Amino acid sequence: MAQKGDWVKIKQVILEPEERAENIPQDTKETPLTMWVKGLLLEDGEIGDTVKIKTFTGRIVEGVLVEVNPRHIHDFGNPISELIKAGMKAREILYGGEENE
């Protein structure tokens, strides 16, 4: 059970597949356009309930509760050797080699 005031993430379907534009790729067209928003819960609720939250910018948004205390997780993926080499070459060109690092 999530309590009023908890930091949560909700999801809201903006457009159902049949409402999406005709000129988008077929696999995209078959998927609902969905928005995820984080904020403070304005009422008690459980995962799957429709709830309202207040975002840091003060917006009140309604959606389906999907997570309590969501983490901010992202990265830039696995290193790509070609980009590492290109970066090293760019430094060499710009700064004149290893002794100038």
C-alpha positions as CSV (number, residue, x, y, z in Angstrom):
1,M,0.0,0.0,0.0
2,A,1.4,3.4,-1.0
3,Q,0.6,6.2,1.4
4,K,-0.3,9.8,0.6
5,G,2.9,11.8,0.2
6,D,5.0,8.8,-1.1
7,W,7.3,9.4,-4.1
8,V,5.7,7.3,-6.9
9,K,5.6,6.7,-10.6
10,I,2.4,6.6,-12.6
11,K,1.6,5.7,-16.2
12,Q,-1.0,7.2,-18.4
13,V,-2.0,6.2,-21.9
14,I,-2.1,9.3,-24.1
15,L,-3.2,7.7,-27.4
16,E,-4.6,4.2,-28.0
17,P,-3.2,2.4,-31.0
18,E,-6.2,3.2,-33.2
19,E,-5.8,6.9,-32.3
20,R,-2.2,7.1,-33.5
21,A,-1.1,8.8,-36.7
22,E,-1.2,6.8,-39.9
23,N,2.3,7.8,-41.1
24,I,4.3,6.1,-38.3
25,P,5.9,2.7,-38.5
26,Q,3.6,-0.3,-38.1
27,D,5.2,-1.6,-34.9
28,T,4.9,1.9,-33.3
29,K,1.3,2.2,-34.5
30,E,0.3,-1.0,-32.8
31,T,1.5,0.3,-29.4
32,P,-0.2,2.8,-27.2
33,L,1.5,6.2,-26.7
34,T,2.3,6.1,-23.0
35,M,3.6,8.7,-20.5
36,W,5.3,7.9,-17.2
37,V,5.4,10.6,-14.5
38,K,6.9,10.8,-11.1
39,G,5.5,12.8,-8.2
40,L,4.1,12.8,-4.7
41,L,1.0,10.7,-4.2
42,L,-2.1,12.7,-3.2
43,E,-4.1,9.8,-1.9
44,D,-3.4,6.3,-0.6
45,G,-3.4,3.6,-3.3
46,E,-2.0,0.2,-4.4
47,I,-0.1,-0.7,-7.5
48,G,-2.6,-0.8,-10.4
49,D,-4.9,1.7,-8.8
50,T,-5.8,5.0,-10.6
51,V,-4.3,7.8,-8.5
52,K,-3.4,11.4,-8.6
53,I,0.1,12.8,-8.0
54,K,1.6,16.3,-7.7
55,T,4.8,16.7,-9.7
56,F,7.8,18.9,-8.7
57,T,6.5,21.5,-11.1
58,G,3.1,21.6,-9.3
59,R,1.1,19.7,-12.0
60,I,-1.6,17.4,-10.8
61,V,-1.6,14.3,-13.0
62,E,-3.8,11.2,-12.9
63,G,-2.7,7.7,-13.9
64,V,-2.1,4.1,-12.9
65,L,0.2,3.6,-10.0
66,V,3.2,1.5,-11.2
67,E,6.0,2.0,-8.7
68,V,6.6,3.3,-5.2
69,N,10.0,5.1,-4.6
70,P,11.1,4.8,-8.2
71,R,14.8,5.0,-8.8
72,H,16.4,7.2,-11.5
73,I,18.2,4.6,-13.5
74,H,20.0,5.3,-16.8
75,D,23.4,4.8,-18.4
76,F,25.0,5.2,-21.8
77,G,25.2,1.5,-22.6
78,N,28.2,-0.7,-23.1
79,P,31.5,0.9,-24.3
80,I,32.0,1.0,-28.1
81,S,35.6,0.4,-29.0
82,E,35.3,2.4,-32.2
83,L,34.2,5.4,-30.3
84,I,36.9,5.0,-27.7
85,K,39.5,4.9,-30.5
86,A,37.9,7.9,-32.2
87,G,38.0,9.9,-29.0
88,M,41.7,9.1,-28.4
89,K,42.5,10.1,-32.0
90,A,40.5,13.4,-31.6
91,R,42.5,14.2,-28.5
92,E,45.7,13.5,-30.3
93,I,44.7,15.9,-33.1
94,L,43.4,18.6,-30.9
95,Y,46.0,18.5,-28.1
96,G,49.1,17.1,-29.8
97,G,49.5,13.7,-28.3
98,E,49.8,11.9,-25.0
99,E,52.3,14.2,-23.4
100,N,49.8,17.1,-23.5
101,E,47.0,15.3,-21.5
